Amino acid sequence: MEQLVFRSSRQLRRACPNPSRTLCATVLQRSYANPSICLACRARGELTIKPTILPRRWASQATTASSNPRTEPAPSPSKPPQTHYEFFPKTLQIGPPPTGPFVIDVRELRKEFLQLQAVAHPDRHPQELKQSAEATSARINEAYKTLQDPLLRAQYLLSLRGIDVAEDEAAKVEDPELLMEVLDAREQIETAHEEEEVQELRAVNDERIAKSEKILDEMFRRDDLERAKREAVKLRYWINIKESLDAWERGKPVVLIH
């Protein structure tokens, strides 16, 4: 088993592959000389952590625990992530809006996703922990699938505040100019004959999506949920057009489902 020595609690937390970065009571309360390990790492049998310097508040706990070993509490279980954002502490360390931004680095998100799945994969766990690992892996998949898509991300953030856009069939944009733009886009896709034409339409629609993301970022920062909801509904049109463009075939009817 690998043993690592860290000079700060920050290094210790970053090294721990436990996605929630929650350290067990053993790490917090044992003295400097005793190797300690977080619960998730202990279950995998992968990593022994030996802190050489503890913050003052931990050091005082360590002194108290070592002077009275009989009263040392048992390690508490790691707190599971409460939101999708908590699964990705490296990429989304600031958290969800309004504290953090709506627009995220999808490439960095995918990189961290692959790292997390490599640790959580059921094949890396003993038989008695496989079921738990499968559940964790499924939650990581769900979190990544939601956050990497701007529409699903917006709908998820609104749902955290009690606003259901995804299942609200009545949520439509009553904007004649927008509806005309959507109809024009549909007609252009239907009448496209060459891949080059479709590429041009994709570029235009990608700009629409980027603009919606920028507006959503601003609205979530302001905590203006009503305008964020309207923009999420508008974004749903652009994502639907994107899917139609990706599935384009010459002479094939275009279906835009709102």
Secondary structure, 3 states (H helix, E strand, C coil): CEEEEECCHHHHHHHCCCCCCCCCHHHHHCCCCCCECCHHHHHHCCEEEEECCCCHHHHHHHHHHHHCHHHCCCCCCCCCCCCHHHHCCCCCCCCCCCCCCCCCCHHHHHHHHHHHHHHHCHHHCCHHHHHHHHHHHHHHHHHHHHHCCHHHHHHHHHHHCCCCCCCCCCCCCCCHHHHHHHHHHHHHHHHCCCHHHHHHHHHHHHHHHHHHHHHHHHHHHHCCHHHHHHHHHHHHHHHHHHHHHHCCCCCCCCCCCC
